Amino acid sequence: MMLLESAWGLALSGVVCGTLLGAVSRAQHFCTLGSLERFWYANDSRGIRIWALAIAVALLSTQLLQHVGLIDIQKSFLVSAVFNLQAAVIGGLMFGFGMALVGTCSFGALVRLGGGSIRSLIVIVTMGLAALAAQRGLLGPIRQRFTDFGSVNMPNNNQALPDLISSIFNANLNWLIILVAVIAITLWVFREISFRRDVAAIFCACVIGGVVSAGWFITSYFERTLFEPVQIESASFVAPPGDVLLSLIARTGGIPDYAMGLTFGVVLGAAIVAFVKKDVRWEACDSAQELGRHLLGAVMMGIGGVLANGCTIGQGVSAASLLTLSAPLVLLGIYFGAKLGLSFLMGGFSFALRSQ
């Protein structure tokens, strides 16, 4: 009980949730970029369906927690009253292009690090430093001016789509919108017969979605319990790796938060599964060109993720569980950015532009 009233409980809860997330993702080889690649080039939608089902699970469970009063999603920065279209779109494009250069997203890099990838360690460190620079470092003032330009104050002081639509029609349509979204996603996911029989994939999706909603619950609980500020948040993997780095080299006091614990837990969970399955492989860049590509991609993911306020998990599942206006826009940006990046790798910029 003491741990549940201690700031260490918040960080350790993140470690537990992250361990589950990393373990199932490593076991099922879940990677958002890999899912897109298989969908585009191999007509294999298994990964995309895992991602979509995770969104549906996170959406329904998070909204139920909100309905019974266990969380207050209005306190999350993801439903901020200020919305910026160009930051969401350009940030998503940058993140998507960067993850194509790297070969995985920020979450996937953490999972690969658990399996022994030194390339992923380089990517995570570089991305974390780029995110810190864009968030509170040298690039911070530039990023702030960019996001201030064109910012719009949303009605009802939040950008949750159910609230926005309800205000337009002057009626409470929240649960109608939520249920329509969940049912539509679920019907598409299970339309494929092979996926209905894929118990491991369904379990993986449920764990990912459940961890996201658990993040909202855990941070809300500790926000009410602790006597120090707690950010209401869930899974996201752009700024937290940078915070971990900052803690390792400059921590002068205080305790790691939930997101930092979650980041460490993902690596731990992936490492456990890799060790048990004898799947640990030490991997490094094969050439200076490959290293340069990974460094550039990591910088783009770090800056793009800060602009977009999240990554394939942070916006793609966590923000989606709140049905924010930014989530579909960032996801579209990531989708087209990744497609452009992969086309660039195959044939250069002229080929990439022609292929879109």
C-alpha positions as CSV (number, residue, x, y, z in Angstrom):
1,M,0.0,0.0,0.0
2,M,2.9,2.4,0.7
3,L,4.1,1.9,-2.9
4,L,0.6,3.0,-4.2
5,E,1.1,6.3,-2.4
6,S,4.7,6.8,-3.4
7,A,6.1,8.5,-6.5
8,W,8.2,5.4,-7.1
9,G,4.9,3.5,-7.6
10,L,4.2,5.7,-10.6
11,A,7.5,4.8,-12.3
12,L,7.3,1.1,-11.4
13,S,3.8,1.0,-12.8
14,G,5.2,2.3,-16.0
15,V,7.9,-0.4,-15.9
16,V,5.3,-3.2,-15.5
17,C,3.1,-1.8,-18.3
18,G,6.1,-1.3,-20.5
19,T,7.3,-4.8,-19.9
20,L,4.0,-6.2,-21.0
21,L,4.0,-4.0,-24.1
22,G,7.5,-4.9,-25.1
23,A,7.0,-8.6,-24.5
24,V,3.9,-9.0,-26.6
25,S,5.3,-6.8,-29.4
26,R,8.6,-8.7,-29.5
27,A,6.8,-12.1,-29.4
28,Q,4.5,-11.1,-32.3
29,H,7.1,-9.0,-34.1
30,F,4.7,-6.1,-34.1
31,C,6.2,-3.0,-35.8
32,T,4.1,-0.2,-37.2
33,L,6.4,0.4,-40.1
34,G,6.6,-3.3,-40.8
35,S,2.9,-3.5,-40.7
36,L,2.6,-0.8,-43.3
37,E,5.2,-2.3,-45.5
38,R,3.6,-5.7,-45.5
39,F,0.2,-4.1,-46.2
40,W,1.6,-2.1,-49.1
41,Y,4.0,-4.5,-50.7
42,A,2.8,-8.0,-49.6
43,N,-0.9,-7.6,-49.3
44,D,-0.6,-8.7,-45.7
45,S,-2.9,-6.8,-43.3
46,R,-2.2,-8.8,-40.1
47,G,-0.1,-6.0,-38.5
48,I,-2.5,-3.2,-39.6
49,R,-5.4,-5.2,-38.0
50,I,-3.4,-5.6,-34.8
51,W,-2.9,-1.9,-34.7
52,A,-6.5,-1.1,-35.5
53,L,-7.9,-3.6,-32.9
54,A,-5.5,-2.0,-30.3
55,I,-7.1,1.3,-31.1
56,A,-10.6,0.0,-30.7
57,V,-9.7,-1.7,-27.3
58,A,-8.0,1.4,-26.0
59,L,-10.8,3.7,-27.2
60,L,-13.6,1.6,-25.6
61,S,-11.8,0.9,-22.3
62,T,-10.5,4.5,-21.9
63,Q,-13.9,6.0,-22.5
64,L,-15.5,3.6,-20.0
65,L,-12.9,4.7,-17.4
66,Q,-13.8,8.3,-18.2
67,H,-17.6,7.5,-18.0
68,V,-17.3,6.0,-14.5
69,G,-15.2,8.8,-13.2
70,L,-11.9,7.0,-12.8
71,I,-10.0,9.3,-15.2
72,D,-10.4,12.8,-16.5
73,I,-9.1,13.0,-20.0
74,Q,-9.6,16.7,-20.1
75,K,-6.4,17.0,-18.1
76,S,-4.3,15.4,-20.8
77,F,-2.3,17.7,-23.1
78,L,-3.5,15.7,-26.1
79,V,-7.0,17.3,-25.8
80,S,-5.5,20.8,-25.5
81,A,-7.8,23.7,-26.3
82,V,-5.2,24.8,-28.8
83,F,-5.0,23.0,-32.1
84,N,-2.4,23.5,-34.8
85,L,-3.0,21.9,-38.2
86,Q,0.4,22.4,-39.8
87,A,2.2,21.0,-36.7
88,A,0.1,17.9,-36.8
89,V,0.5,17.3,-40.6
90,I,4.1,18.3,-41.0
91,G,5.1,16.6,-37.7
92,G,3.5,13.4,-38.9
93,L,5.1,13.6,-42.3
94,M,8.5,14.2,-40.7
95,F,8.0,11.3,-38.3
96,G,6.8,9.0,-41.1
97,F,9.7,9.8,-43.4
98,G,12.2,9.5,-40.6
99,M,10.9,6.0,-39.5
100,A,11.2,4.9,-43.2
101,L,14.9,5.9,-43.1
102,V,15.4,4.1,-39.8
103,G,13.4,1.1,-40.7
104,T,11.1,1.3,-37.7
105,C,9.4,3.8,-35.4
106,S,10.5,5.0,-32.0
107,F,8.5,2.2,-30.3
108,G,9.9,-0.4,-32.6
109,A,13.5,0.8,-32.0
110,L,13.0,0.2,-28.2
111,V,11.7,-3.3,-29.0
112,R,14.6,-4.0,-31.2
113,L,17.0,-2.7,-28.6
114,G,15.7,-5.3,-26.3
115,G,16.8,-7.9,-28.9
116,G,20.4,-6.6,-29.1
117,S,20.2,-4.0,-31.9
118,I,23.0,-1.4,-31.4
119,R,21.6,0.5,-34.4
120,S,18.4,1.0,-32.4
121,L,20.4,2.3,-29.4
122,I,22.0,4.9,-31.7
123,V,18.5,5.8,-33.1
124,I,17.0,6.1,-29.6
125,V,19.8,8.3,-28.3
126,T,19.8,10.6,-31.4
127,M,16.0,10.8,-31.4
128,G,15.8,11.6,-27.7
129,L,18.4,14.4,-28.1
130,A,16.6,15.8,-31.1
131,A,13.3,15.7,-29.2
132,L,14.9,17.5,-26.2
133,A,16.4,20.1,-28.5
134,A,13.0,20.7,-30.2
135,Q,11.1,20.6,-26.9
136,R,13.2,22.7,-24.5
137,G,16.6,23.3,-26.2
138,L,18.1,25.3,-29.0
139,L,15.2,24.5,-31.4
140,G,12.5,25.2,-28.8
141,P,11.9,28.9,-29.7
142,I,11.7,28.0,-33.4
143,R,9.3,25.2,-32.7
144,Q,7.2,27.5,-30.5
145,R,6.9,30.2,-33.2
146,F,6.0,27.5,-35.7
147,T,3.3,26.0,-33.6
148,D,1.9,29.4,-32.4
149,F,1.4,30.4,-36.1
150,G,-2.0,29.2,-37.3
151,S,-3.1,27.8,-33.8
152,V,-6.8,27.7,-33.3
153,N,-8.6,27.7,-30.0
154,M,-11.1,24.9,-30.0
155,P,-14.7,25.2,-28.8
156,N,-15.4,23.9,-25.3
157,N,-11.6,24.2,-24.6
158,N,-10.7,20.7,-26.0
159,Q,-10.2,19.0,-29.3
160,A,-11.9,15.7,-28.6
161,L,-14.0,14.9,-31.7
162,P,-17.1,13.7,-29.7
163,D,-17.3,17.0,-27.9
164,L,-16.7,19.0,-31.0
165,I,-19.4,17.2,-33.0
166,S,-21.8,17.4,-30.0
167,S,-21.3,21.1,-29.8
168,I,-22.0,21.5,-33.5
169,F,-25.4,19.7,-33.2
170,N,-26.1,21.0,-29.8
171,A,-26.7,17.5,-28.5
172,N,-24.8,14.9,-26.4
173,L,-23.6,12.5,-29.1
174,N,-20.4,11.4,-27.4
175,W,-21.3,7.7,-26.8
176,L,-23.0,7.4,-30.2
177,I,-19.8,8.6,-31.9
178,I,-17.6,6.4,-29.7
179,L,-19.6,3.2,-30.3
180,V,-19.8,3.9,-34.0
181,A,-16.0,4.2,-34.2
182,V,-15.4,1.1,-32.1
183,I,-17.9,-1.0,-34.0
184,A,-16.7,0.2,-37.4
185,I,-13.0,-0.6,-36.6
186,T,-13.9,-4.0,-35.0
187,L,-16.0,-5.0,-38.0
188,W,-13.2,-4.2,-40.4
189,V,-10.6,-6.0,-38.2
190,F,-12.5,-9.2,-38.0
191,R,-13.8,-9.2,-41.6
192,E,-10.7,-11.3,-42.5
193,I,-11.3,-14.9,-41.6
194,S,-7.7,-15.7,-40.9
195,F,-7.4,-12.9,-38.4
196,R,-10.4,-14.2,-36.5
197,R,-8.5,-17.4,-35.9
198,D,-5.2,-15.6,-35.0
199,V,-5.5,-15.8,-31.2
200,A,-1.9,-14.5,-30.7
201,A,-2.5,-11.4,-32.8
202,I,-5.8,-10.7,-31.0
203,F,-4.2,-11.1,-27.6
204,C,-1.3,-8.8,-28.7
205,A,-3.8,-6.1,-29.8
206,C,-5.8,-6.4,-26.6
207,V,-2.6,-6.0,-24.5
208,I,-1.5,-2.9,-26.4
209,G,-4.9,-1.3,-26.1
210,G,-5.2,-2.3,-22.5
211,V,-1.8,-0.9,-21.6
212,V,-2.8,2.4,-23.2
213,S,-6.0,2.7,-21.1
214,A,-4.1,1.5,-18.0
215,G,-1.7,4.4,-18.6
216,W,-4.6,6.9,-18.3
217,F,-5.9,5.2,-15.2
218,I,-2.5,4.9,-13.4
219,T,-1.4,8.5,-14.0
220,S,-4.9,9.7,-13.0
221,Y,-4.7,7.7,-9.8
222,F,-1.3,9.1,-8.9
223,E,-2.3,12.6,-9.9
224,R,-5.0,12.4,-7.2
225,T,-2.8,10.6,-4.6
226,L,0.6,12.3,-4.7
227,F,1.4,15.7,-3.4
228,E,3.5,16.6,-6.5
229,P,2.4,17.3,-10.0
230,V,1.7,14.3,-12.2
231,Q,1.2,14.5,-15.9
232,I,-1.9,12.7,-17.1
233,E,-0.5,10.6,-20.0
234,S,-0.3,7.2,-21.6
235,A,2.1,5.5,-24.0
236,S,4.3,7.6,-26.2
237,F,7.9,7.2,-27.2
238,V,9.4,10.4,-28.6
239,A,10.1,12.7,-25.7
240,P,10.3,10.0,-22.9
241,P,13.6,8.4,-24.3
242,G,15.1,11.9,-24.2
243,D,13.9,12.4,-20.6
244,V,15.5,9.1,-19.7
245,L,18.8,10.3,-21.2
246,L,18.5,13.6,-19.3
247,S,17.9,11.7,-16.0
248,L,20.9,9.5,-16.5
249,I,23.3,12.4,-17.1
250,A,21.8,15.4,-15.2
251,R,19.3,14.2,-12.6
252,T,19.8,16.2,-9.5
253,G,16.8,14.9,-7.6
254,G,13.3,13.6,-8.1
255,I,11.9,10.3,-9.3
256,P,11.3,9.1,-12.8
257,D,7.8,9.4,-14.1
258,Y,5.4,7.0,-15.7
259,A,6.6,7.6,-19.3
260,M,10.2,7.0,-18.3
261,G,9.3,3.8,-16.5
262,L,7.3,2.7,-19.6
263,T,10.2,3.3,-21.9
264,F,12.5,1.2,-19.7
265,G,9.9,-1.5,-19.4
266,V,9.5,-1.9,-23.2
267,V,13.2,-2.6,-23.6
268,L,13.0,-5.0,-20.6
269,G,10.0,-6.9,-21.8
270,A,11.5,-7.3,-25.3
271,A,14.8,-8.4,-23.9
272,I,13.1,-11.1,-21.7
273,V,11.2,-12.5,-24.7
274,A,14.3,-12.3,-27.0
275,F,16.4,-14.2,-24.3
276,V,13.7,-16.9,-23.7
277,K,13.2,-17.4,-27.5
278,K,17.0,-17.4,-28.0
279,D,16.5,-14.5,-30.4
280,V,19.1,-12.1,-29.2
281,R,21.1,-10.7,-32.1
282,W,23.8,-8.0,-31.8
283,E,23.3,-5.8,-34.8
284,A,25.2,-2.7,-35.9
285,C,25.2,-0.5,-39.0
286,D,27.0,-2.1,-42.0
287,S,28.4,1.1,-43.5
288,A,28.8,4.9,-42.9
289,Q,26.0,5.5,-45.3
290,E,23.6,3.3,-43.3
291,L,24.7,5.1,-40.1
292,G,24.0,8.5,-41.7
293,R,20.6,7.4,-42.8
294,H,19.7,6.2,-39.3
295,L,21.0,9.4,-37.7
296,L,19.0,11.6,-40.2
297,G,15.9,9.5,-39.7
298,A,16.2,9.6,-35.9
299,V,16.5,13.4,-36.0
300,M,13.4,13.7,-38.2
301,M,11.4,11.4,-35.8
302,G,12.5,13.4,-32.8
303,I,11.6,16.8,-34.2
304,G,8.5,15.5,-36.0
305,G,7.3,13.6,-33.0
306,V,7.5,16.8,-30.8
307,L,5.7,18.8,-33.5
308,A,3.0,16.2,-33.8
309,N,2.8,15.6,-30.0
310,G,3.3,11.9,-30.4
311,C,4.3,8.9,-32.5
312,T,2.7,5.9,-34.1
313,I,1.7,4.8,-30.5
314,G,1.4,8.2,-28.9
315,Q,-0.9,9.6,-31.5
316,G,-1.8,6.4,-33.2
317,V,-3.2,4.6,-30.1
318,S,-3.1,6.9,-27.1
319,A,-4.5,10.0,-28.7
320,A,-6.9,7.8,-30.8
321,S,-8.3,6.4,-27.5
322,L,-9.4,10.0,-26.7
323,L,-10.7,10.5,-30.2
324,T,-8.7,13.7,-30.6
325,L,-8.8,15.8,-33.8
326,S,-5.0,15.5,-34.1
327,A,-4.9,11.7,-34.1
328,P,-6.3,11.0,-37.6
329,L,-4.3,13.9,-39.1
330,V,-1.0,12.9,-37.6
331,L,-1.6,9.3,-38.6
332,L,-2.3,10.4,-42.2
333,G,0.9,12.4,-42.1
334,I,2.8,9.4,-40.8
335,Y,1.2,7.2,-43.5
336,F,2.2,9.4,-46.4
337,G,5.6,10.3,-44.9
338,A,6.5,6.6,-44.5
339,K,5.3,5.9,-48.1
340,L,7.3,8.8,-49.4
341,G,10.4,7.7,-47.4
342,L,10.3,4.1,-48.6
343,S,9.8,5.2,-52.2
344,F,12.8,7.5,-51.7
345,L,14.9,4.6,-50.5
346,M,14.0,2.6,-53.5
347,G,14.5,5.2,-56.2
348,G,15.4,8.7,-54.9
349,F,13.3,11.8,-54.6
350,S,12.0,12.0,-58.2
351,F,10.8,8.4,-58.0
352,A,9.3,9.0,-54.6
353,L,7.3,12.0,-55.9
354,R,6.1,10.1,-59.0
355,S,5.0,7.1,-56.9
356,Q,2.7,9.2,-54.6
